């Protein structure tokens, strides 16, 4: 949700601007799915110092016609906030506009601006590059069920939380609520979240916080169970995608990491998450039956990624009778453009004890073998961008304390090369050359 502060000379002029914006929002020609949700607040110049920075200012024509220097005063108070100035019919000349820009105005609008033009300006001004202090939105997806997407989300959540990060896990398995049930974060169906999607409550920080459930007491790991499975999730004309964007924006400002389990998301809702994701972890394994599905889905969704987003492949639980890693990477490289994705060098090894994490009170990051723990820790380090992360897993249940004495040492993680990530095409070439040398 975008916070818009309307500043003008009198209360009457401020209210007129608010009413005009409300009318623009209700215009039937606008695409409601991608229309920004606005929180509009009229304030006087004297009240500005008592307000937190908004997403954008709209300064009325009456104020700038009486005192144009107010633009520089607002810019000094809030130097990083875009400033939009409404121009009246009397002062719409180029000389006046040049003075406004020199004092700090970012753009201007006329009193009779068309709805589409107004929201175009709003979106362009507010979608500036984010500050590095804000969190990362990471989507974990796969081509089909059973590849371990939910397990990866839970494990990375625990690893990042154990390393001191504040983490939110989003469960979008609308029909079975796997992530929420496996972590035992009740209620499994999120009525508070449903109220936000239905428009019964405004999307603000307070109500979004009410949709989150602490996974473990005293730790900064939270889970957001899914709402009801409604037809609106698959309807391109519904407001659900716009509401989802507003929820993700609030979470992104509150948490260091937001991990999304794609679950049963399809259509416009899945496209929405892909558009705003900072990173996408695409989970694969070496089962030949999953190859076509992986190539097909990646080709269908990669066009929705933002230019700054990263698409990474992570191999989870390789099968004993499946494709060798070299063949797997070579096949994916041949089917997809190698410059558009990278391969995470850590491979999550198969582990019997890790498979039993659902409902145990922990995740496979702490329940699994030393190989699983090291791999999950390595992936968490890549996501944090800070090299090695310091992760210490705590025992959270009786069975873990009992079983850790008897669990056999499992396969160590497989690493490729010395770099944190190796592009598929480079790895495939190395494999080809090494195979050729062995044949010689």
N, C-alpha and C positions, 0 to 999 in steps of 0.2 A: 504494500500500500504506500502511495506517495503522499507525503505530508506537504501541503501547500499553505503558506501563510500569505494572506491578502492584506496589504498595507495601503491605506489611503487617508485622506485628510480628515474626513468625518465618518461617524458610524453609519450614516445613511449611504454614503458613497461606497463604503466597504460592503454593506449588505447588498447593494445593487450588483456589485461584481460577483459576489457569491451566488446570487440568483441567476446571473447570466451563465456562469460556469455550470450550474445545475441543469439549466435548460440545454446547454451544449451536450452534456452527458446523456440526456434523454432523447437526443436526435435519433430517429429510426434508421438513418442511413449508415450509422457507425457499426463496425464489427465488434459486437459486445464481448467476444471471446478475448480479444487482445486489448480492450479498452482499459487503461490504467485505473485502478481503484484509488480514489482521492479522499484524503482527510483534509477538509478545507477549514481554516480558522482565520477569521478577521481580527486584526490587531492594529493598534495605533503605533506610531513611531516610538512613543514613550514606553510602550509595553514590550518592545522587542528584546530588551536586555533580560526580561524575565522568562523568555522562551528558549527552549533548546533548538539547535540548528534544524531547520526543515530540509526537505529535499529540493525545494524551489521557492522563490519569492515571486509574487505578482504585485507590482506597485501600480496603483491607480493613477489615472491621468490628472485628477484634481490635485493630488499631492505634488507631482513633478511640475505642474504648471505654476503652483504657488512657490515651490522651493526645490529647484532642480538639484541642489547640493545634497539633498537627502539620499540620493543614490550612493554617493561616496561614503556617507555615514553608515549606511546599511552594509556596504561592502567591507568597511573596516571592522564592523562587528562580526560579520560572517563571510570571511574572504573566500571560502571554498564552496559557497552555496550559489547556484545559478540564479540570476536576477532577470526577470522578465518584466518589461514595462508596457503598460497599456497607454496607447496614444489617443487623445481626443481629436476631434475634427479640426480644432483651432491650431494645434501644434503637431502637424504631421509633415513638416518640411525636413529636408535633408540636413540642414544646419543644426536643427534641434536634435535630430537623431545622432549626429556626430558627437554633440556634446554629451548625450546620454552614454554613448559607448566609451568615450574618454573618461567618464566618471566611474564606469564599472558595470554598465548594463550589458547583459549577454545577448539579448534579443528584444524585439518589440512585437506587440500585437495591436490590432485595431479593435475598436468597440464592436464592430460588426463582422468580426472574423468568422469564417466558416468552421463548423465543428471539427471536421477532419484536419484542417490546417492548424487549429489550436492544439489538438492532441499530438500532432506530428512534432510541433515545437517542444511540447512538454516531454515527450519521449526522448527526443534527441538530446535535450539539455540534461535530463536526469540519468541517462544511460552512459554517463562518462565512466572511464576506467575506475574500478574500485580501489580503495586503499588496501595496501598489503596487510593491514592489521585485521581485515575482515576474514571470515572463515572460508573454508573450502567446501564446495558442494560436490560430492563424489557419488556417481551413479554406478551401481554394480548390477550388471545385466548378463544374460546368457541367451543362447538360441532356443533352448528348450528346458523343461523342468528336469530336476535330478542331477544337474551339473555342480551343485553346491553353492549357488548364489547366496542363499540365506545363511549358510555356515560361514562363508567368507565375510559377509557383512557383520555378523555377530563377533567373529574372531578379531577382525580389524578394529571394531569398536572397543573391545576389551584391551587390545594392545595399545591403542592410542590413548585410552583413558588411563591405563597403568603408567603411561609415559607422561602424565600430567596434563593431558589435553581435555577440554570439555567437548563431549561428543553426543550427538543426537542420531538415533537410528530410526529410519522411517520405513514402516512396514506397509507395502502396497499389495500384499496378497489378500485381495478383498474377499475371496471365498473361503479360505482356510486359515488365514491369519497365522501362518507358520512361524514367523520370526517372534511375534508376540507370545504365542503359545510355548515355543521352545524356551524363551527366556522367562516365562511365567510372569509377564507384565500385564496384569489385569486392570481394567476389563479388556477382553480381547477384541471387542467391537467398540470403537471410540465414538460415543454419543456426542461428546463435546466437539469433536472434529466434524461430525455430521452437521451440527448446528451452524458451523462456519460455512460449510459448503452450501447449505440450504439458505444462507443469508439471514438466519434468525439471530445471529450475533455478528458484530463488526469484527473484521480481521485486524486485531491489534495485538501487541505483545502480551497483554494480560490474558486474553482468551486463548492465544496460541500456547502459552505456558500451561494452561489447564488441560491441554490435549496430551501432554507429556507425562510419562510414568518413569520414576527412577528404577533402574534395573537392580542396583544394589544400594543398600543404605550407606550413606556417607561418601559415595563416589559420584563423580561428574559424568555418569553414563546414563542416558535417558532413551526411552523407546516411545515412539508414537504409533500406537496400534491403528489399524485402518478403520475407516467408516464403513457403513453398509454398502453392499454392492448394488448400486443404483444404475438405471439406464443413462442417467446424465453423465456418467463417466465415459460413455462411448458416443455421446451426442456432440457433434461439432458446434452446434448452436447454443449449448448450455454455458452457464457462467462458471462451471467447475474449473476449467483450465485457468481462468483469470484468478479465481480464488486460490488455487494451488500456487500460482506464481507469488501472490502476496504472502502466503504462509512461508514459502521457501525464502523469500527476502528477509522476513523477520528472523527465521532460524539462522540464516547466514550471518546476520548481525550479532546474534546471541552466542553462537557456538563456534569453537575452533574448527570442528569438522561436522558436516552433515552427511551421513551415509544413507543412501536410498536403495532399498531392496526393491527392484522393479516389479517383482511379483507378477500380478496379472494385468499390469498396465498395458494397454494397447491404444492404438489410434492417437487422438489428439492429446490425451493425457501423457502418453509416453513421449510424444514429440515435444511437449512442453518441458519435461524434465531434461531431455537431451539438449534442448536449446540453452538452458541456463547452467548446465553442469560444467564444472571446472575440469573434472577428470571423469573418464568412463573406464571402468575396469570390466572387460568382457571376459567372462569365465569360460574356458574351453577344457576339454580333455581329449585323450587320444583314441576315443571310440570312433571308428570310421563312420558309423551311422550318424554322428553329430556334425560331420564336416559340411555337408550340403546346407544344413540348417544354419550353421554358423556363418558361412559365406553369404547366404541369402539375406539373413537379418542384418549383418554388418553393412552390406550394400544398400539396404533399404533405409537405414537410420543415420549413416555417417553424414549425409547431407544436412541433417538438422543440427549438427554440432557447431558451436560458435568458433570463430577463427582461432581463439586463444585456448580452446579446450584440447585436452590430450586423450587419445584413445589408446588403451593398453590392453594387451592380452595376458591373461594369467592362467597357467595350466594347473588344474586341481585334480588330485587323486588319479594319476595315470593308471590305466588298466594293464595288467601283466600281458595280456594277449593283444593289446592295442598297437597303434602305430608308434614307431620309434619317433623320438622328438625331432630328429632331423627331417624325417619324412613329413611329419605334421607341419613344421614351419615352412618347409619347401612348398607343400600343397597350398597352404594359406597365402604364401607370398605370390604364387602363380595365379591365384584366383582374385587377390585384392591388390590395390595399389600400395606397395610397401612403404612409400613415403608418408602415408596417412595414418600409420599406427606403429607402435613399438611393442616389443616383447619384454615383459618383466622377467628378469633373470632368475628369480626364485620360483621354484616349482613346489607346490604343496604335495608332499608325499602321502601315499595311502597309509592309514593308521586306524586299527580297529578301535582303540580306546577313544580316538577323536570322533568316530562315527556315532558314539553313544552320548554326545553332549546334549541333544535336545531334552529339555525338561530336567536336567541335572543340576541346574543352578549356576552353571558356568558356560564356557564356550570351548570350542576345540583348540583355541589358542592356549588355554591353560590345562585342558584335559588331555591334549594330544601328546605325542612323543616329543623328544628333544628336536627331532627333525622338523616336525610341524611347528613347534614354537619358534625355532630359528627362522623358518620361512615366513611366518606371519610377522615376526619382528622386522624382517628385512623389507617386506612390502610396506609396513607402517613407516619405516624410515624413508622409503621412496616418496610416499605421500606427503610426509612432513617437510621434505626438501631440506632437511638439516643433517643429512648423513645418518650415522648410527643413532638410534633412539634407545634410551635407557628404559627397558621394560622389565619389571619384576612382577610376576604373577603371584597373587595371593590365593591361598586355599579358601574356597568359599563354601565347602560342604563336607560332611563326614565321609562320603564315598570317595572324594578326592584324596583325602588324607590316608584312607585305607588302601586305595588302589595304587597310589604312587609307589608303594613298596613292591608291588608285584608286576607292574607294567614293564614289559620287555623293551629294550632299546630298539627303536624302529629305524627305518631308513633315513639317512641324513638328507637334508635338502640338496637339490641339484642346482648348482650355480653355473652360469655361462659367462666366461670371460672375466675381465677385471672391472668392467664398467657396470654402473648400476642398472642400465638398460641397454640392450643390444637390439638394433633394428633387425627384423626378420630376414631381410635380404642378405645382410652381412653374415648372419649365422648360417643361412642356407648355403652360401658360398663356401664358408669354412667347412661345413659338413661334406659338401661335394668334393672338395680338394682332399680332405682327410680320407674319405672313402676311396678316392682314386689312388692315393698313395698305398693304402692297404692292399688294393687289388694288384698293384704293381709288385 
